[in-house]
Amino acid sequence: MAIEPAMVAAQLDAVAEDLRPAACKSGMLANEAVVRVIAEGVARHALEHYVLDPVMVATSGDVLLEPGAVAGIREALLPLARLVTPNLPEAALLLDEPVRTPHDMVAAARALVRLGARAALVKGGHLEGDTVLDVLCDGGDVREFRHPRITTNNLHGTGCTLSAAIAAGMARGRPLGDAVSDALEFVHQAIATAPGLGAGHGPLNHWA
């Protein structure tokens, strides 16, 4: 159930005015009204090191946002982001073009930077193969990260964990490239040591 935009704005103001964050991230935002109040709050408080995790497409392929929210993310949040972290379907939705190959990932990361994000990490978990490729474009520089694919049912919250870990690294003063590298390694270990809770898609091991 989506939280009322006024409540989201009040929560953001309360935190920013009392315990100003050294970094912050956003995840699933539900609708355009929430997207807009977050954009206004991040800009109003001049929050730095903002990681935009555009949670827009479920693993099933279902779009998770109401109409208009994708455009709101593209227009209002991307220009505020120190980093945007889409997976392949989310990058395709933001750019309105397919992102299916490693070459497409590099092009998509660069395109997201041209749209206003200072950096883009395009996550390649949806690609086939034994190796997972992630592509970071920070300004004009492109860096690739590769990790062995782990076959498991315990992947719930992987993208959210990654964006939070990147924000935590930047809050501690790590340069963006190092924060991304650290976070990817952390998530890889968190998947490898997942506790196997429940009968469905289980969570990661956040104490990895």
WOCOR-V998796 format. One record per residue. N is the residue number from 1. SS is DSSP state (hx for helix, st for strand, lp for the rest). D_FIRST is the distance of its C-alpha to the first C-alpha in Angstrom with 2 decimals. Layout:
N|SS|D_FIRST / N|SS|D_FIRST
This chain:
1|lp|0.00 / 2|lp|3.79 / 3|lp|6.45 / 4|lp|9.32 / 5|hx|12.10 / 6|hx|14.66 / 7|hx|13.12 / 8|hx|12.92 / 9|hx|16.49 / 10|hx|17.65 / 11|hx|16.62 / 12|hx|18.39 / 13|hx|21.36 / 14|hx|21.75 / 15|hx|22.02 / 16|hx|24.16 / 17|hx|26.51 / 18|hx|27.09 / 19|lp|26.69 / 20|lp|27.09 / 21|lp|26.00 / 22|lp|28.66 / 23|lp|26.07 / 24|st|22.32 / 25|st|19.86 / 26|st|16.53 / 27|lp|14.40 / 28|lp|11.37 / 29|lp|10.59 / 30|lp|8.50 / 31|lp|10.79 / 32|hx|14.29 / 33|hx|13.87 / 34|hx|12.27 / 35|hx|14.97 / 36|hx|17.60 / 37|hx|17.03 / 38|hx|17.16 / 39|hx|20.29 / 40|hx|21.76 / 41|hx|21.22 / 42|hx|22.69 / 43|hx|25.57 / 44|hx|26.16 / 45|lp|26.51 / 46|lp|28.31 / 47|lp|26.39 / 48|lp|28.39 / 49|lp|27.74 / 50|st|24.26 / 51|st|23.01 / 52|st|20.62 / 53|lp|18.95 / 54|lp|17.68 / 55|lp|15.17 / 56|lp|15.25 / 57|st|16.66 / 58|lp|15.98 / 59|lp|19.15 / 60|lp|19.37 / 61|lp|19.73 / 62|lp|16.60 / 63|st|15.38 / 64|lp|11.82 / 65|lp|11.90 / 66|lp|12.25 / 67|lp|15.98 / 68|lp|17.55 / 69|hx|15.48 / 70|hx|18.14 / 71|hx|20.86 / 72|hx|19.27 / 73|hx|19.22 / 74|hx|22.75 / 75|hx|24.11 / 76|hx|22.56 / 77|hx|21.58 / 78|hx|24.25 / 79|hx|27.11 / 80|hx|25.81 / 81|lp|25.38 / 82|lp|28.10 / 83|st|26.72 / 84|st|24.29 / 85|lp|23.63 / 86|lp|22.71 / 87|st|23.56 / 88|hx|25.67 / 89|hx|23.13 / 90|hx|21.28 / 91|hx|24.72 / 92|hx|25.70 / 93|hx|22.70 / 94|hx|23.42 / 95|hx|27.11 / 96|lp|27.03 / 97|lp|29.63 / 98|lp|29.94 / 99|lp|30.05 / 100|lp|31.73 / 101|lp|34.65 / 102|hx|35.66 / 103|hx|37.41 / 104|hx|34.29 / 105|hx|32.39 / 106|hx|35.02 / 107|hx|35.01 / 108|hx|31.21 / 109|hx|31.24 / 110|hx|34.00 / 111|hx|32.30 / 112|hx|29.14 / 113|hx|31.55 / 114|hx|33.25 / 115|lp|30.00 / 116|lp|29.86 / 117|lp|28.45 / 118|lp|31.19 / 119|st|30.67 / 120|st|28.80 / 121|st|28.37 / 122|st|27.94 / 123|st|27.11 / 124|lp|29.14 / 125|lp|27.71 / 126|lp|27.44 / 127|lp|31.22 / 128|lp|33.59 / 129|lp|36.19 / 130|lp|36.98 / 131|st|36.14 / 132|st|32.85 / 133|st|33.46 / 134|st|31.45 / 135|st|32.78 / 136|st|32.66 / 137|st|33.99 / 138|st|34.67 / 139|lp|36.40 / 140|lp|39.14 / 141|st|39.33 / 142|st|37.85 / 143|st|37.56 / 144|st|36.73 / 145|st|35.50 / 146|st|36.18 / 147|st|35.28 / 148|st|36.21 / 149|lp|33.46 / 150|lp|32.40 / 151|lp|31.75 / 152|lp|29.10 / 153|lp|26.00 / 154|lp|24.56 / 155|lp|22.86 / 156|st|19.21 / 157|lp|18.14 / 158|hx|21.46 / 159|hx|20.52 / 160|hx|18.32 / 161|hx|21.27 / 162|hx|23.72 / 163|hx|22.29 / 164|hx|21.94 / 165|hx|25.50 / 166|hx|26.84 / 167|hx|25.48 / 168|hx|27.03 / 169|hx|30.29 / 170|hx|30.48 / 171|hx|29.75 / 172|lp|32.81 / 173|lp|34.86 / 174|lp|35.03 / 175|lp|35.83 / 176|hx|33.09 / 177|hx|35.00 / 178|hx|35.61 / 179|hx|32.03 / 180|hx|30.91 / 181|hx|33.73 / 182|hx|33.03 / 183|hx|29.32 / 184|hx|30.12 / 185|hx|32.70 / 186|hx|30.39 / 187|hx|27.73 / 188|hx|30.61 / 189|hx|31.82 / 190|hx|28.40 / 191|hx|28.12 / 192|hx|31.76 / 193|lp|31.38 / 194|lp|27.98 / 195|lp|28.21 / 196|lp|27.23 / 197|lp|24.70 / 198|lp|23.23 / 199|lp|24.00 / 200|lp|21.62 / 201|lp|21.04 / 202|lp|21.84 / 203|st|21.33 / 204|lp|24.05 / 205|lp|26.57 / 206|lp|25.60 / 207|lp|28.95 / 208|lp|30.91
